[in-house]
Structures are given as C-alpha cells and as structure tokens.
Amino acid sequence: MASYESKILVWDAPVRAFHWLLVISFVGAYLSAESEIWRLLHVTLGYTMGGLIGFRLVWGVLGTRYARFGSFVRGPSAVRSYVQGLVRGRTAHFIGHNPAGALAIVLMLLAGAATVASGYAVYNEIGGDLLGEVHEVVGNTMLLLVGVHIVGVAVASYLHRENLPRSMVTGVKQGKVSEGIARAWWSVALALVLAVAAFWYLQWRSAPQLLDVAQTSHGLFHGQRGPGQSPLLWPSPVFQLA
C-alpha cells in the first residue's frame, strides 16, 4: 500500500450533512411506511429525501473536488476492474469515492428519486394500486442498495486499513497535501440543516391535526369515512400548511 503524508480534508461539510440527513430520512421513512398513525412522519421524511436529493444533484456540479460527479462517476470497465480487484483483495486506493462506491451512490440517488416520486403519486391518489406497488418495490430496492453499500464500505475499510464511516463524519482521510480540498463550506451545510429543520418544524406544527384524526377515527384509512363522520383529511405536506 502506498504511503501518505498527512491527514487531509476530503469530504466537505455539505456532503457529510447530506449523507447523514439522508440516512435519517430514509430509515425513518422506511420504518414508518406501514403505519397509518405515522403517515405524516413518513410523508415528511419522504419529502425531505426529495429535497436532499435535489440539493445533492446541484452540489454534484457546483461542489468541491470530491463532491462533483465528474470526479468519481466512472464507466462499467472501471467498476468491473475495481470489483475484480476487491475479490482478489488487491484494489487501488481512491481518495474520493471508488468506482464501485460511485455506482452505488448513483443508483441510490436514482432509487431515492423514484421512491419519492412514486410516494408523491400514491399520497395524492394518482396512478392507483400500480404506483403503490412501484413505490414499495423501489423503496425495497433502495434498502438493498444501502445494504450493498454498507458491505462495500466495510470491505474497503478493511482492505485499505482506513475507517471510511469515520471519514464521513470528520471529512478527513490520509493523503498527500495536494490531494486535499481547501474549504469545508460550513455555511452551505448549515443552510441545508436549517432548511430541513425548518421544514420539519412546519410539519410538526400540523401534527396535532393528525393526532385528532387518529384518535377520533381509529381503524379508518385515508379517504374512508364511518357512520356520521367526515372523510379523513391528513395534514397537507409542503406549501399547504396553514
């Protein structure tokens, strides 16, 4: 293994904030998917995922060196070569994302976008049962991709003797001074976190409406009504909070 000179900054603050906010949002949305009581939480986290993915697409063009898609997205031959080396236990070391990790990231972004889009359609009763099935399939596909990504990170961490999860917290890895980025862009990361927190707060403000519905309409589902009851109206996400 090649020797490196010192600790360098590789992952800027917006990339790290995006990564962990997406983890929280996806895990929370997946765990609340089957509960009608937690529907608002599920929808809120789904919309959060959509906003985060939109941000990552922009930052993948405007961001720092290792955040840009052009620095890590590679063709099938590079991915195949890296995976073959991984199987043999002899892989090239990458300061940023390795080819296999880059492919996993792109696929997770695509699966995440498809999950959010299909979830929006289901929530607004567009497309019927078919899109409901699509939403479930793409959600489970993303879960599978997350699992593969975690295994890949563990294997790469072992082979290269570096703690990759820790580097996504600190932003720091071992490398040559010339390979590091100069600025962490904490201001952008803070703006991202505050935007997410503000959206969650606005959704939380509508939560009492959800609790009232749950308490007075036990056993009913969205759009159904019981004797003498009005249709269930769940708090509207995004742009419609009064």
N, C-alpha and C positions, 0 to 999 in steps of 0.2 A: 504493500500500500504506500502511496506517495506521502511524503511528509508535508505538513502545512505549517505556516509561520505563526499564526496567532488566531485569536477569536475575532470574527468579522460579523458585521450586520448583514444578514441576507434577506430576511422577511421583514418588510416594512409593517408598521402598526395597522394600517387598513387591512392588509391581507390577513393578519392574525385576528383582528376584530371580526372580520367577515367569517373566517373559519369557525371560530367558537360560537358566534351567534347562529350560524347555520346549523351547527351540531345541536345546540339547544333547541332551535326551532323545529328541526326535523324529528328529533327524539320526542319532543313534547307533542308534536302533531301526530306522530305515529301511535303513541301510547293513548292519545285521546280520540282516536279515529272511530272507535266502536261505541262511544258513549254519547247518547243524546244530551245528557246533562252537561257534558263538557264540550258541546258543539261550538260555543263561542270561542273557547280556548283553541280548539282545532282550527277554526277558520282564521282566527287572529294569527296563529303561528304559520298557517299556510300563506297568508298574505305577506307575512314577514319574510318568508322564504323567497317569495316572488320579488320583493324589493331588494333583498340581499343579492339575489342572482343578477338582477338588473345592474346593481352597483358593481358587481364583480366583472361584468362584461365591459363596463366603462373603464374600470380600473385596469383591466387587462390590456387596454390600449394606451391609457394615459399614465399608468402607474410606474413604479420604479423597475429597475432592470429585471429582477426575477419574478415580478408580478405580471409582466407583459406576456401575453400568449406567444408572441413571436420568439421569446427566449426559451420556451420549453415545449411547445407543441411540435412534435416530430412525426415523420411518416411511419408506415407499417414496418418497413425494414429495420428502422432503429428500435422500434418496440420489440420486434421479434428477436433481434440480436441481444438486447438487454435481458429479456426473459430467459433466453438460452443460457446466457452467462450467469443469471441468477440461479438457474437449476444446477449448473456446474459449480456454483459457489465462487465464481470469478467474474465480478462485474466491475465496470468502470464506475468511478465515483463522480457524482454530479453535485456541484454546489447548490444549484436550484433543484427543481423537480427532475427526477429521472424520467426516461421515456415512458415506462410503464405507469408511473405515478401521474404523469401528464395525461395519458389516455384515460385513466380512471377519473381524473378531475373533469375532463371534458365530458365524459359520459355521465358523471353525476350532475353536472350543470344541465345537461340536456334532459336527464330523467327528472331533475328537480323542476325544470320549467314545464315539462309535460304534466307533472303531478299537480302543480299549481294551476295550470290552465284547465285541466280536466276537473279539478276540485271546484274552480270558479263556476264551471258549467253545471256541475252537479248541484252546487249551492243555490244557483239561480234557476234550477229546474230546466236546463237546456240539454237536449240530447237523450233524455230518458235513462233507462236502465243500462243501455250500452255504454254511455260515458261513465256511469257509475262503476262498471266493470273495468273500464280502461283506467280510471282513477286508482282502483285497487291494485291493478297489475303494475302500473308504473311506480306506484308507491312501494310495492314489494320489490320491484326491480332496483329501485334506488337503495333499499335496505341491503340487498345482495351486493350491490356495488360498494356500499360503505363497508361491508364485511370484508370484501376482497381487498379494499384499500387498507384497512387496518392490518390484515395479514401481511400485505406487501410492505407496509411501514415497519412492522415488527421484524420481518426477514432482512430488509435493507439495513435497519438499525444494527442487527446482529452482525451482518457481513462487514459493514463499514465501521463497526465499533463506535457508533455515534447515536445519541439519543434524539431521534427525529421529532417525537412528540414534544420534548422539552424545547427544541429549537422553534417550534410553532408557538410557544409561549414567550420565550425570550427574544426570538428573532435572530439569535446568534448561532453560528456554526464555526467550525475550524476551516480556515482557508488562507490564501495569500491576501495580503492587504489590498492589492489591486483588484481583487475579486469582490470586495465588499461594496455595499451601497453607502452613499454619503449621508442620507437623511431618512429618518423613520416616518415622517409625515404624521405625527401625533394629532395635528389639528384635524386632518381628514378622518382619522379613526374616531376621534371624539365626536365629530359631527355625525358620523354613522351611528355610533352608540346612542347619542342623544335623540336622533331621529327615530330609532327603534323604540327607545324608552318612551318617547312622546306618543308614538302610535299605540303602544301597549297601554299607556295611561288612558288614552281616549277610549280604547276598547273596554278597559276596566270600569270606566265611568258608566258604561251601558250594562255592566254585569248585573246590577240589581233587577233590571227588566227580565233578564234571563232567569234569575232565581225565582221571581214571581211566577213566571210561566211554568217552571219546573215544579213548583210547589202546588200550583192550582190545577195543573194538567198532567198529573202523574200517569205514565203509561201511554201518553199520546205522542205522536210524531209530528214533525213539521208538516203543516198544511192540513192536518186532520182536525176534526172537531168532535166533541162529545155532545150529549144532550144539553141544549141550552148554553153551549159555550161558543165563543168566537174562535176563528182559526188562530193557530199559534203563529205569532209574528216574532221571529227571532231578531235580536238587535242587528241592525244592518252594518256590515263592516265597511270601512273605507269610504270616506267622503259623505256618508249619510248619517253621521252621529249628531244628534241634536242635543 
